[in-house]
Amino acid sequence: MHTITESAEITKEDIQALRTATSVSFHTNDKGSKIRASFDDRNGATRRQSEIFPERDGGDRFREIRISYEAYENFYAFSMVHTAQYSRTFNSIARILRAGNRLAFRWGKDANTTDNLRNAGLHGDQFDIVISTGLTDRDPKVFTVETSACPDNTARMIRNTVGW
């Protein structure tokens, strides 16, 4: 079963942050959905980097990109690309983005759970990013960012869902 978030338009500054981030995390919960693009500035940041990543948190600068304000009660999903600059999949996503594109998250709880995983007490979850050129795009691009096989615990990618 998949949960698809609302989509939001991406800006030029958002794209610059995604292309230069050292790590990127994706969140969906009772406060909505967002992307957090982070940049390690322990060695200092240029003025431009400070503009692209306007917020500070410890040794990181970051930019939050709001995807949706839609609340997902009893639903928490998280995925992270720790070394975004080295991820082929994530770099492909960042390269094809254009200002005005719309992004949505698609979380697949048990989307990849096979009998073998189930028998081992594991769940196969999947996280996709959906990119469309607008509200009426009939052929959106879908990228699988992460798949996970994990027991149903706090490390699971998608958890606390009700009514699936």
Summary of the structure (lengths in Angstrom):
residues: 164
radius of gyration: 16.3
end to end distance: 7.1
largest distance: 53.5
contacts: 495
relative contact order: 0.22
helix: 20%
strand: 41%
